[in-house]
């Protein structure tokens, strides 16, 4: 008697992704991603109004730097906290913390309270983002991971455009404080919904504890990088970036010998998927930051663009990112490896195109460079993340999944600082002139090409058949 044929596996489609009760969880995760993405970007258009109200223009870079320091530390610890307290409880508390930070900024009587609120928002936002990654790893079948990450990318792309626009519209029709009251309301909705929508998440078992030593060294490293472009001279700026990067390497070394780990096993071993994957994520993200930060002022100074039109040009990056991510979301088999590699090649190409065209080249070439930069992540990000998650052992799944966000945010902070140092070395810090803008239009991109090449190598390394999974 022949065996009955096994039932076919469900097709990895969008309808199957949202079936079997996954739609509410998916919606909650996307709301969490929106809160993290939009809140990190919203200050771009409201800081002039904050300055007119509270003063403290000299400290405005801390509105972003403080947010990222909090977000990175929170994201790095999210995996361990989800093990200790359970994903549902930890996520709800993260929503409360973010809401508190938003209220602090909204009600701030002076610049000190405003910046403290941004730091607390960073902590809450980083935990929300980290717990979202843990939820994706545990609550969605592997066949759906590429589409989930494509949706995450789509939300980030939308937030890149709507975050600053949201802040600008609110300020134009009301007051800058209303921005943070609205984010506090969204965080409150997220908090209330979490216990219901994550009802099936596992309870915490106490976990092995918190890796305090690694977090302390990570905090020092990220802070050194974050303040590098605020330093008074080029020597000090370069020294702070170098010291910060050295401390990040030290975190990996310490973690490899620690009893309570911050990262998965063998994360410092570039022969593993996790080791090479995290390096690729860090380096490629760092190499991409200069365009978003320095593109708008360069376009305004050298081409006479209004802030709105400069924003549209830079927005080509997020548009290409979103379109590319959706286009390849259904790729399977060998194609995920090919898209990872092709994405890394696109990023290197984008830097070369932008370095040539940003200052005085054809506008079409600038748009091409922006599109290549966005498409680089649209093609590769979901598959990189899925490959790293698939390589994690059950023991490392929580900390390994939350580390994806922390690694990328750390790369963003490092890339922003390196681009800032390059721009300041060619005169950007002394004022925006045609000469400083023209020099920055080249060196902001040239300075990070070595990082892009490292990311390219690591992308090929993580997709080699000989690369091993973490035990």
KACORHU-V441074 format. One record per residue. N is the residue number from 1. SS is DSSP state (@ for helix, = for strand, . for the rest). NEAR is the number of other C-alpha atoms within 10 Angstrom. D_CENTER is the distance of its C-alpha to the mean C-alpha in Angstrom with 1 decimal. Layout:
N,SS,NEAR,D_CENTER / N,SS,NEAR,D_CENTER
This chain:
1,.,3,56.0 / 2,.,4,52.7 / 3,.,5,49.4 / 4,.,6,47.7 / 5,.,6,44.8 / 6,.,6,41.4 / 7,.,6,39.5 / 8,.,6,36.9 / 9,.,7,33.2 / 10,.,9,31.5 / 11,.,11,30.0 / 12,.,17,26.2 / 13,.,14,26.2 / 14,@,13,24.4 / 15,@,10,27.5 / 16,@,14,27.5 / 17,@,21,23.9 / 18,.,16,24.8 / 19,.,11,28.2 / 20,.,8,29.6 / 21,.,10,28.0 / 22,@,15,24.4 / 23,@,15,23.9 / 24,@,16,23.7 / 25,@,23,21.1 / 26,@,22,19.1 / 27,@,13,19.5 / 28,@,19,18.4 / 29,@,25,15.2 / 30,@,21,14.4 / 31,@,21,15.5 / 32,@,26,13.2 / 33,@,25,10.1 / 34,@,24,11.8 / 35,@,28,12.4 / 36,@,24,9.0 / 37,@,22,7.9 / 38,@,24,11.4 / 39,@,24,12.1 / 40,@,23,9.5 / 41,@,19,11.1 / 42,@,23,14.7 / 43,@,21,16.1 / 44,@,15,16.4 / 45,@,19,19.7 / 46,.,22,21.1 / 47,@,18,21.3 / 48,@,15,24.7 / 49,@,15,26.1 / 50,@,20,24.9 / 51,@,16,26.5 / 52,@,10,29.7 / 53,@,13,29.9 / 54,@,17,28.8 / 55,.,14,29.1 / 56,.,13,27.1 / 57,@,13,25.8 / 58,@,9,25.6 / 59,@,15,22.9 / 60,.,18,20.5 / 61,@,16,17.9 / 62,@,18,17.6 / 63,@,21,16.6 / 64,@,21,13.1 / 65,@,24,13.5 / 66,@,23,14.9 / 67,@,25,12.2 / 68,@,28,9.5 / 69,@,27,12.3 / 70,@,23,13.0 / 71,@,29,9.6 / 72,@,30,9.3 / 73,@,22,12.9 / 74,@,27,12.8 / 75,@,32,10.2 / 76,@,30,12.3 / 77,@,26,15.4 / 78,@,35,14.7 / 79,@,29,16.4 / 80,@,26,19.5 / 81,@,26,19.8 / 82,@,28,19.8 / 83,@,21,22.6 / 84,@,19,24.5 / 85,@,17,24.5 / 86,.,19,23.7 / 87,@,28,20.8 / 88,@,23,22.5 / 89,@,20,23.6 / 90,@,21,20.4 / 91,@,29,18.4 / 92,@,22,21.1 / 93,@,16,21.2 / 94,@,26,17.5 / 95,@,27,18.4 / 96,@,20,21.3 / 97,@,24,19.5 / 98,@,32,17.1 / 99,@,28,20.3 / 100,@,19,22.1 / 101,@,27,19.6 / 102,@,30,19.8 / 103,@,21,23.6 / 104,@,22,23.7 / 105,@,27,22.2 / 106,@,22,24.3 / 107,.,15,27.4 / 108,.,17,26.8 / 109,.,12,30.2 / 110,.,15,28.9 / 111,@,20,25.9 / 112,@,14,25.7 / 113,@,17,25.2 / 114,@,22,22.6 / 115,@,24,20.5 / 116,@,19,21.1 / 117,@,27,20.0 / 118,@,28,16.7 / 119,@,26,16.3 / 120,@,24,17.5 / 121,@,36,15.1 / 122,@,32,12.2 / 123,@,26,13.9 / 124,@,31,14.6 / 125,@,34,11.3 / 126,@,35,9.7 / 127,@,37,12.7 / 128,@,33,12.6 / 129,@,31,9.2 / 130,@,34,10.6 / 131,@,32,13.9 / 132,@,28,12.8 / 133,@,29,11.9 / 134,@,25,15.2 / 135,@,23,17.0 / 136,@,21,16.0 / 137,@,22,17.3 / 138,@,18,20.4 / 139,@,16,21.4 / 140,.,16,21.1 / 141,.,11,23.3 / 142,@,17,21.9 / 143,@,18,23.4 / 144,@,21,21.0 / 145,@,23,17.7 / 146,@,26,17.1 / 147,@,24,17.9 / 148,@,22,15.8 / 149,@,23,12.7 / 150,@,28,14.1 / 151,@,20,14.4 / 152,@,26,10.9 / 153,@,25,10.1 / 154,@,23,13.1 / 155,@,19,12.1 / 156,@,23,8.9 / 157,@,27,11.5 / 158,@,18,14.0 / 159,@,24,12.0 / 160,@,23,11.4 / 161,@,20,15.2 / 162,@,16,16.4 / 163,@,23,14.5 / 164,@,20,16.4 / 165,@,20,19.3 / 166,@,18,19.5 / 167,@,25,19.8 / 168,@,21,22.3 / 169,@,16,24.4 / 170,@,17,24.7 / 171,@,17,25.7 / 172,@,11,28.2 / 173,@,9,29.8 / 174,.,11,29.6 / 175,.,17,28.0 / 176,@,24,24.6 / 177,@,20,25.1 / 178,@,16,25.2 / 179,@,23,21.4 / 180,@,24,20.7 / 181,@,18,23.7 / 182,@,16,22.3 / 183,@,21,18.9 / 184,@,26,21.1 / 185,@,14,23.0 / 186,@,18,20.1 / 187,@,27,19.0 / 188,@,19,22.7 / 189,@,16,22.9 / 190,@,24,20.0 / 191,@,24,21.8 / 192,@,13,25.2 / 193,@,16,24.1 / 194,@,23,22.3 / 195,@,16,25.7 / 196,@,12,27.1 / 197,@,20,24.4 / 198,.,21,23.4 / 199,.,14,27.1 / 200,.,12,27.2 / 201,.,15,24.5 / 202,.,15,26.0 / 203,.,16,27.3 / 204,.,17,26.3 / 205,.,11,28.8 / 206,.,13,28.2 / 207,.,15,26.2 / 208,.,13,26.9 / 209,.,13,25.5 / 210,.,17,22.7 / 211,.,18,22.0 / 212,@,13,22.7 / 213,@,16,23.5 / 214,@,25,20.2 / 215,@,19,18.3 / 216,@,12,20.6 / 217,@,18,20.2 / 218,@,25,16.4 / 219,@,20,16.8 / 220,@,17,19.2 / 221,@,26,17.2 / 222,@,28,14.1 / 223,@,20,16.7 / 224,@,22,18.7 / 225,@,30,15.9 / 226,@,28,14.9 / 227,.,19,18.6 / 228,@,28,19.5 / 229,@,26,19.7 / 230,@,20,21.8 / 231,.,14,24.4 / 232,.,10,27.8 / 233,.,13,28.4 / 234,@,17,26.9 / 235,@,12,28.2 / 236,@,15,26.5 / 237,@,25,23.1 / 238,@,20,23.3 / 239,@,15,24.5 / 240,@,22,21.7 / 241,@,25,19.1 / 242,@,17,21.3 / 243,@,18,21.9 / 244,@,25,18.3 / 245,@,18,17.6 / 246,@,12,20.9 / 247,@,21,19.9 / 248,@,19,16.8 / 249,@,16,19.3 / 250,@,16,21.7 / 251,@,22,19.4 / 252,@,21,19.5 / 253,@,15,23.2 / 254,@,15,24.0 / 255,@,23,22.1 / 256,@,19,24.2 / 257,@,10,27.3 / 258,.,13,26.3 / 259,.,11,27.9 / 260,.,17,24.9 / 261,.,23,21.9 / 262,.,29,18.2 / 263,.,29,17.3 / 264,.,23,19.3 / 265,.,22,22.6 / 266,.,19,22.7 / 267,.,23,19.1 / 268,.,20,20.5 / 269,.,15,22.8 / 270,.,18,21.7 / 271,.,20,24.4 / 272,=,25,22.4 / 273,@,31,19.8 / 274,@,32,17.4 / 275,@,26,18.2 / 276,@,25,17.9 / 277,@,25,14.9 / 278,@,28,12.7 / 279,@,25,14.2 / 280,@,29,13.4 / 281,@,27,9.7 / 282,@,27,9.7 / 283,@,28,12.3 / 284,@,30,11.3 / 285,@,25,7.9 / 286,@,26,10.1 / 287,@,32,12.8 / 288,.,29,11.3 / 289,@,25,10.6 / 290,@,26,14.3 / 291,@,23,15.1 / 292,@,18,13.2 / 293,@,15,14.5 / 294,@,21,18.0 / 295,@,24,18.7 / 296,@,20,20.1 / 297,@,20,22.4 / 298,@,25,23.7 / 299,@,26,24.5 / 300,@,17,26.2 / 301,@,18,28.2 / 302,@,18,29.4 / 303,@,15,29.7 / 304,.,12,30.5 / 305,.,16,27.8 / 306,.,14,27.4 / 307,@,12,24.0 / 308,@,12,23.9 / 309,@,14,24.7 / 310,@,18,22.3 / 311,@,20,19.6 / 312,@,16,20.9 / 313,@,20,20.8 / 314,@,25,17.2 / 315,@,21,16.6 / 316,@,23,18.0 / 317,@,26,14.8 / 318,@,28,13.1 / 319,@,22,16.5 / 320,@,22,16.9 / 321,@,28,13.5 / 322,@,25,14.7 / 323,@,18,18.3 / 324,@,24,17.6 / 325,@,30,15.6 / 326,@,18,18.4 / 327,@,12,21.0 / 328,.,20,20.3 / 329,.,24,19.3 / 330,.,17,22.8 / 331,.,15,23.1 / 332,.,13,24.7 / 333,.,7,26.5 / 334,@,9,26.3 / 335,@,13,24.2 / 336,@,23,20.9 / 337,@,20,21.7 / 338,@,16,22.7 / 339,@,22,19.7 / 340,@,25,17.4 / 341,@,24,19.8 / 342,@,19,20.4 / 343,@,25,16.7 / 344,@,29,16.7 / 345,@,20,20.0 / 346,@,22,18.8 / 347,@,29,16.2 / 348,@,26,19.0 / 349,@,17,21.4 / 350,@,26,19.2 / 351,@,28,19.2 / 352,@,16,23.0 / 353,@,21,23.6 / 354,@,26,21.7 / 355,@,22,23.5 / 356,@,19,26.7 / 357,@,20,26.4 / 358,.,28,24.3 / 359,.,23,27.2 / 360,.,14,30.3 / 361,.,13,29.7 / 362,.,12,30.1 / 363,@,15,27.7 / 364,@,10,27.6 / 365,@,16,26.2 / 366,@,25,23.4 / 367,@,22,22.5 / 368,@,19,22.8 / 369,@,28,20.4 / 370,@,31,17.8 / 371,@,24,18.4 / 372,@,27,18.3 / 373,@,31,14.9 / 374,@,29,13.5 / 375,@,28,15.7 / 376,@,30,14.6 / 377,@,31,11.3 / 378,@,32,13.4 / 379,@,30,16.0 / 380,@,28,14.2 / 381,@,24,10.9 / 382,@,25,12.9 / 383,@,28,15.7 / 384,@,29,13.8 / 385,@,22,12.4 / 386,@,21,15.9 / 387,@,23,17.7 / 388,@,23,16.0 / 389,@,27,16.8 / 390,@,19,20.2 / 391,@,18,21.0 / 392,.,22,20.5 / 393,.,15,23.8 / 394,.,11,24.4 / 395,.,11,24.4 / 396,.,20,20.9 / 397,@,21,19.3 / 398,@,28,17.9 / 399,@,27,16.5 / 400,@,31,15.4 / 401,@,31,13.4 / 402,@,33,11.7 / 403,@,25,11.0 / 404,@,26,8.8 / 405,@,27,5.9 / 406,@,27,7.5 / 407,@,21,8.0 / 408,@,21,4.8 / 409,@,25,4.3 / 410,@,29,7.9 / 411,@,26,8.0 / 412,@,24,6.6 / 413,@,25,9.3 / 414,@,27,11.7 / 415,@,28,11.6 / 416,@,28,12.1 / 417,@,27,14.9 / 418,@,27,16.5 / 419,@,27,16.6 / 420,@,23,18.1 / 421,@,27,20.6 / 422,@,26,21.6 / 423,@,25,22.2 / 424,@,21,24.1 / 425,@,20,26.3 / 426,.,19,27.6 / 427,.,16,28.5 / 428,@,20,25.6 / 429,@,15,25.9 / 430,@,10,29.6 / 431,.,11,29.1 / 432,.,16,28.0 / 433,.,14,30.9 / 434,@,14,31.6 / 435,@,15,31.9 / 436,@,20,28.7 / 437,@,25,26.6 / 438,@,20,28.3 / 439,@,20,27.6 / 440,@,29,24.0 / 441,@,27,23.6 / 442,@,21,24.5 / 443,@,19,23.3 / 444,@,30,19.7 / 445,@,28,19.3 / 446,@,20,22.0 / 447,.,20,20.6 / 448,.,24,17.5 / 449,@,21,19.5 / 450,@,13,20.3 / 451,@,21,16.7 / 452,@,27,16.5 / 453,@,19,19.7 / 454,@,18,18.6 / 455,@,29,15.7 / 456,@,25,18.4 / 457,@,17,20.7 / 458,@,26,18.4 / 459,@,29,17.7 / 460,@,19,21.4 / 461,@,21,22.0 / 462,@,29,19.9 / 463,.,22,21.8 / 464,.,14,25.2 / 465,.,8,27.7 / 466,.,11,28.6 / 467,.,17,25.2 / 468,=,17,25.7 / 469,.,20,23.8 / 470,.,20,23.3 / 471,.,13,26.5
